[in-house]
Amino acid sequence: MRYPSFLRVVFGGLALLFAGQASSQVTKPKTVLEIISNRVIWGKDFPLALAQMEALSKSDDKTAELSPTKMTLSKLYANAQAADASLKSITKALIGAERQDLFKKTKKNFPFEARSPKIEVVKAPQNDSVFVSLNFGPTEFLRPDLRITQIEKELGAAERVGYRVYEGRGEERPLIITYHSYADGAIIFAESNYSDQPRLVDRVYFDTPKLVTALKSSLK
């Protein structure tokens, strides 16, 4: 997907977008457990990402992002030096992740091959900022060509829908990101008007503390 030259989509401040925009169509919201258990939505390597969430909830950056093939953290930094504290925090948090309760429960309920990620500071392709990435090698975290229409079919209407508009430079058209929030904001699906495929899910955001709290009490 090609975004405007100045932008990487960022989660920061997302909660503000949802004020007063609750969906009137929600009857019985899906729980976190129901959402993460849905096989239509997630790719074969999703449990590997899910198992890291408790460790990430203890780091400085508590919002994780999944694109179809990548796992990253949401905070942007001016340069690698500025990201160093976050890099160390995440590295420390992931040490011994396999001994944590959520990792064990995920592996029991959704068996996967454990892999340790290479934790990297990556330059954002659209500008000079950087972010932290967890590189597990080739992965499939989301189902290929997953669309918001499929999300709505499986999970019902979002509890809240929010928008963020980024003005383009010169003749670039504005970028509009639409956020579809479920489970009280623990899981948010995002789509972009820059996608070549209508309503394609660009990425999924996870509020790791909310996600972990919900799953530790519901996964056996």
C-alpha positions as CSV (number, residue, x, y, z in Angstrom):
1,M,0.0,0.0,0.0
2,R,1.4,3.4,-0.9
3,Y,0.8,6.2,1.7
4,P,1.6,9.9,1.3
5,S,5.4,10.5,1.4
6,F,5.3,12.2,4.8
7,L,3.4,9.7,6.8
8,R,3.5,6.5,8.8
9,V,0.2,5.6,10.4
10,V,0.4,6.0,14.1
11,F,-1.8,4.8,17.0
12,G,-1.0,7.6,19.4
13,G,-4.0,9.5,20.7
14,L,-6.4,7.2,19.0
15,A,-8.8,7.1,22.0
16,L,-9.7,10.7,21.2
17,L,-11.1,9.7,17.8
18,F,-13.8,7.6,19.3
19,A,-15.4,10.1,21.6
20,G,-19.1,10.2,20.8
21,Q,-18.9,7.8,17.9
22,A,-20.3,4.6,19.4
23,S,-22.1,2.4,17.0
24,S,-25.9,2.1,17.3
25,Q,-25.9,-1.4,15.8
26,V,-24.1,-3.3,18.5
27,T,-26.3,-5.7,20.3
28,K,-23.9,-8.1,22.1
29,P,-20.2,-7.1,21.7
30,K,-17.8,-9.9,21.1
31,T,-15.3,-10.7,23.9
32,V,-11.5,-10.6,23.5
33,L,-11.5,-14.4,23.6
34,E,-14.2,-14.7,20.9
35,I,-12.2,-12.3,18.7
36,I,-8.8,-13.9,19.0
37,S,-10.3,-17.4,18.6
38,N,-11.9,-16.5,15.2
39,R,-10.1,-18.5,12.5
40,V,-11.4,-16.5,9.6
41,I,-9.6,-13.3,10.8
42,W,-6.1,-14.5,11.9
43,G,-3.3,-16.0,10.0
44,K,-1.5,-19.2,10.9
45,D,1.2,-17.4,12.9
46,F,-1.1,-15.2,14.9
47,P,-0.7,-17.3,18.1
48,L,3.0,-16.5,18.0
49,A,2.3,-12.8,18.2
50,L,-0.5,-13.2,20.8
51,A,1.9,-15.1,23.1
52,Q,4.2,-12.0,23.3
53,M,1.5,-9.6,24.4
54,E,2.0,-10.1,28.2
55,A,5.6,-9.3,27.9
56,L,4.9,-6.2,25.7
57,S,2.3,-5.0,28.2
58,K,5.3,-4.6,30.7
59,S,7.4,-2.5,28.3
60,D,7.4,1.2,27.7
61,D,5.3,0.9,24.5
62,K,2.0,-0.7,25.3
63,T,0.4,-0.6,21.9
64,A,1.3,-3.4,19.5
65,E,0.5,-3.4,15.8
66,L,0.0,-6.4,13.4
67,S,0.1,-6.0,9.7
68,P,-0.5,-9.1,7.6
69,T,3.2,-10.1,7.9
70,K,4.8,-7.8,10.5
71,M,4.7,-7.1,14.2
72,T,5.7,-3.6,15.4
73,L,5.2,-1.2,18.3
74,S,3.4,2.0,17.7
75,K,5.6,4.8,19.1
76,L,7.6,6.8,16.7
77,Y,11.0,8.2,17.6
78,A,13.1,10.9,16.0
79,N,16.1,8.6,15.6
80,A,17.7,5.4,16.8
81,Q,19.2,7.0,19.8
82,A,15.8,8.3,21.0
83,A,14.4,4.8,20.5
84,D,17.1,3.1,22.5
85,A,15.3,3.2,25.9
86,S,12.2,1.6,24.3
87,L,14.4,-1.0,22.6
88,K,16.0,-2.0,25.9
89,S,12.6,-2.0,27.6
90,I,11.1,-4.3,25.1
91,T,14.2,-6.6,25.0
92,K,14.1,-6.9,28.8
93,A,10.3,-7.5,28.8
94,L,10.6,-10.4,26.3
95,I,13.3,-12.2,28.2
96,G,11.6,-15.3,29.6
97,A,8.3,-14.5,27.9
98,E,7.8,-18.3,27.5
99,R,7.5,-18.6,31.3
100,Q,4.6,-16.1,31.5
101,D,1.1,-17.1,32.1
102,L,-0.4,-15.8,28.8
103,F,2.4,-17.4,26.7
104,K,1.7,-20.8,28.3
105,K,-2.1,-20.5,27.9
106,T,-1.8,-19.4,24.3
107,K,0.5,-22.3,23.5
108,K,-1.9,-24.7,25.2
109,N,-5.1,-23.4,23.4
110,F,-3.5,-22.4,20.0
111,P,-0.4,-24.6,19.5
112,F,2.4,-22.8,17.7
113,E,6.2,-23.2,17.1
114,A,7.9,-20.8,19.5
115,R,10.4,-18.4,17.9
116,S,12.4,-15.6,19.5
117,P,12.1,-12.4,17.6
118,K,15.0,-10.2,16.5
119,I,14.1,-6.8,18.1
120,E,15.1,-4.0,15.7
121,V,14.9,-0.3,15.3
122,V,13.4,0.3,11.8
123,K,13.3,3.5,9.8
124,A,9.8,4.5,8.7
125,P,9.7,4.4,4.9
126,Q,7.8,7.7,4.6
127,N,9.9,10.0,6.8
128,D,13.0,10.1,9.0
129,S,11.4,8.7,12.2
130,V,12.0,5.2,13.5
131,F,10.0,2.6,15.4
132,V,10.6,-0.8,17.1
133,S,9.9,-4.0,15.2
134,L,9.8,-7.7,16.3
135,N,11.1,-9.7,13.5
136,F,10.2,-13.4,13.6
137,G,11.2,-14.1,10.0
138,P,8.5,-15.1,7.4
139,T,5.1,-14.9,9.1
140,E,1.4,-14.7,8.4
141,F,-0.4,-12.8,11.2
142,L,-3.6,-11.9,9.4
143,R,-5.5,-13.8,6.8
144,P,-4.5,-12.7,3.3
145,D,-6.8,-10.1,1.8
146,L,-8.7,-9.7,5.0
147,R,-11.4,-7.0,4.6
148,I,-13.5,-5.0,7.1
149,T,-16.6,-6.5,5.6
150,Q,-15.4,-9.9,6.8
151,I,-14.7,-8.5,10.2
152,E,-18.2,-7.1,10.4
153,K,-19.6,-10.4,9.3
154,E,-17.7,-12.4,11.9
155,L,-17.8,-9.9,14.8
156,G,-20.8,-7.7,14.1
157,A,-20.6,-3.9,13.8
158,A,-17.7,-2.2,15.6
159,E,-18.5,-0.8,19.1
160,R,-17.0,2.5,17.9
161,V,-15.8,3.8,14.6
162,G,-13.2,6.7,14.4
163,Y,-11.4,8.5,11.6
164,R,-8.2,10.4,11.2
165,V,-7.5,12.6,8.1
166,Y,-4.0,13.5,7.0
167,E,-3.7,16.2,4.5
168,G,-1.4,15.4,1.5
169,R,1.4,17.6,0.2
170,G,0.9,19.4,-3.0
171,E,-1.4,17.3,-5.2
172,E,-1.4,14.3,-3.0
173,R,-4.9,13.4,-1.9
174,P,-5.7,13.2,1.8
175,L,-5.1,9.9,3.6
176,I,-8.2,8.8,5.6
177,I,-7.7,6.0,8.2
178,T,-10.9,4.4,9.5
179,Y,-10.6,2.6,12.9
180,H,-13.1,-0.1,13.9
181,S,-12.9,-0.7,17.7
182,Y,-13.9,-3.9,19.4
183,A,-13.8,-5.2,23.0
184,D,-13.7,-1.8,24.6
185,G,-10.7,-0.7,22.5
186,A,-8.6,-3.8,23.2
187,I,-8.5,-4.6,19.5
188,I,-8.9,-2.1,16.7
189,F,-8.9,-2.9,13.0
190,A,-7.8,-0.1,10.6
191,E,-8.5,0.5,6.9
192,S,-7.1,3.1,4.6
193,N,-8.5,4.9,1.5
194,Y,-5.1,4.5,-0.1
195,S,-5.6,0.7,-0.4
196,D,-5.8,-0.7,-3.9
197,Q,-8.4,-3.1,-2.6
198,P,-11.5,-1.7,-1.1
199,R,-12.0,-2.1,2.7
200,L,-8.7,-4.1,3.1
201,V,-7.5,-4.4,6.7
202,D,-4.2,-2.5,6.8
203,R,-3.3,-3.4,10.3
204,V,-4.7,-4.3,13.8
205,Y,-3.8,-2.4,17.0
206,F,-3.8,-4.1,20.4
207,D,-4.0,-2.3,23.7
208,T,-1.7,-4.9,25.4
209,P,-2.7,-4.3,29.0
210,K,-6.5,-4.6,28.2
211,L,-5.9,-7.6,26.0
212,V,-3.8,-9.4,28.6
213,T,-6.2,-8.7,31.5
214,A,-9.1,-10.1,29.4
215,L,-7.3,-13.2,28.2
216,K,-5.6,-14.2,31.5
217,S,-9.1,-14.4,33.1
218,S,-10.8,-16.2,30.2
219,L,-8.2,-18.6,28.7
220,K,-7.8,-21.8,30.7
